[in-house]
């Protein structure tokens, strides 16, 4: 579903502040895989998401989605195929519009219809049913401005917005990092449910190694713009946080120094 070959990204090129954020990175993701991504600050995780989604251009290399070369495709065109949820629950939504209005806009955009046209009754029921499936009672708050919801509720709504029409790829950019522990756990369970029920190819960045090992089918660790650990299947089963850190120390011959990832 996703194939990244020899992708490089340098910030502040040819200056004293030059920083190689992605270093000849290669990654292949099969359809339906749920890959969790861990790594320290500055490892290149968010840059990877930005070049996949088209927010940033890569300096070299190719990115293919479902066999189509999207390396130079504009971000707004990729948005038809790629769903992305950010750390900030307010990103990707219009806070002064209602829950229903946000969902309708997301749906109309996904099916490439004019967002100024009213959806049919069938489409409205389709949207409401997806919201009701969360079992959070949000279908009863369809006329509430989304900015009035809690952080966890907003992230639940953005999950529905991103998956109303199955995307080819779902990018979860630390989407629970700003939530309290109870809300974060609830959103992660909801994420797992939606991804598996719809067989959505997913990449999820997290600073929590425990979550990375519990969720998904595969875990990769990034460091200095490249993938240094890639574990799946039997190798991944039963691994602890310390096991992963020991793998990192062995591969890189240095101590992992990002305290955030140990929380």
Secondary structure, DSSP 8 states (H G I E B T S, - for coil): -EEEEEEEEEESTTSTT-EEEEEEEEEEE-TT-EEEEEE-TTSSHHHHHHHHHTSS--SEEEEEETTEE-TT--HHHHTTTEEEE-SSTTTTS-TTSBHHHHHHHHHHHHTT--TTS---HHHHHHHHHHHHTT-SSGGGGTTSBGGGS-HHHHHHHHHHHHHSS--SEEEEESTTTTS-HHHHHHHHHHHHHHHHHHT--EEEE-S-HHHHHHSSSEEEEEETTEEEEEEEHHHHTT--HHHHHHHHHHHHSS----GGGG-
